[in-house]
Amino acid sequence: MEFALPVEVPVNDTLGNVMSSPVTTMESKGTLGDAAQLMIQHDIGSVVVVEGKNPVGIITERDITKQVIKGKDVLKKPIEQVMSKPLLTATPNLTTLTSVTKRTVWKGE
């Protein structure tokens, strides 16, 4: 099995060296429009969704794009209805290759 990672990310680098910090979050009661605004404001492609301080999912540009194609008023839709869950997490000392391998095994690919 082969894995494709962006060329600029060495497979033996740690997640701590390549991840963005701090992570941008928003409450699960927010809307797709709120999430899109945060992504534009911070120039990012995803927002971690939380309930209180607990991460419960993630909303991505791709999630929003899929909803826009489906119909009107989608930016008013609650992100809790659209977010990907459960959220996969990893420790900063994990290598990028190991994290991809674990994600692939977890998803059953």
Beta strands, then each sheet from edge to edge (+ up, - down):
strand 1: 25-27
strand 2: 46-51
strand 3: 54-60
sheet 1: 1+ 2+ 3-
end
